[in-house]
Amino acid sequence: MGGYHAAMSPRRKRMYAIPPISATLPHIARPILVVLVVEWLVWLFLTHFLPNLPRCPLCKSSFRWSEIDTYDERGHRRLRPMSFPCPKCLQTIGVPNWRKSFLRISYLALIAAFTFLAFDLPGDLFLGFVGGIVAALGAIRIADWFIWRRLEPGSPLEPNNPSLWT
């Protein structure tokens, strides 16, 4: 092939190699990823399949959380109080006194454990640390879900603030 035909032949296109996506993304350590997935599945199971009907420890009647919800002046729902009157018998009930200290100690212990895992296992250190914090928050949320189901008579000795750190 020469002359006119060589000049008019289609040009060869260059093929550029695209690096695989998995090689460019950092990865998180498998145990932390497994814990995150299991917590997500447990939370979905708890919220969708188990009834969230609290029971008064005094009159043994069930009620809905919407019966004790309070709203501010703008119509936003406030955080659930630590103690409140039972909607049926009107006696004061609340969460156990040990709730806040248990959640604090558990949260700090879980962060320490997952931080140790993040440093010990192969994977991206930042994603391991963030994954550890998220896993600790998920575990605390699941534990708090069970604690709110264990209502006790009377009001807790702590101030009426459901926050973990105040």
Secondary structure as UniProt FT lines:
FT   HELIX           4..8
FT   HELIX           21..24
FT   HELIX           30..49
FT   TURN            57..59
FT   HELIX           65..67
FT   TURN            73..74
FT   STRAND          83..85
FT   TURN            87..89
FT   STRAND          92..94
FT   TURN            97..98
FT   HELIX           99..120
FT   HELIX           125..148
FT   STRAND          152..153
//
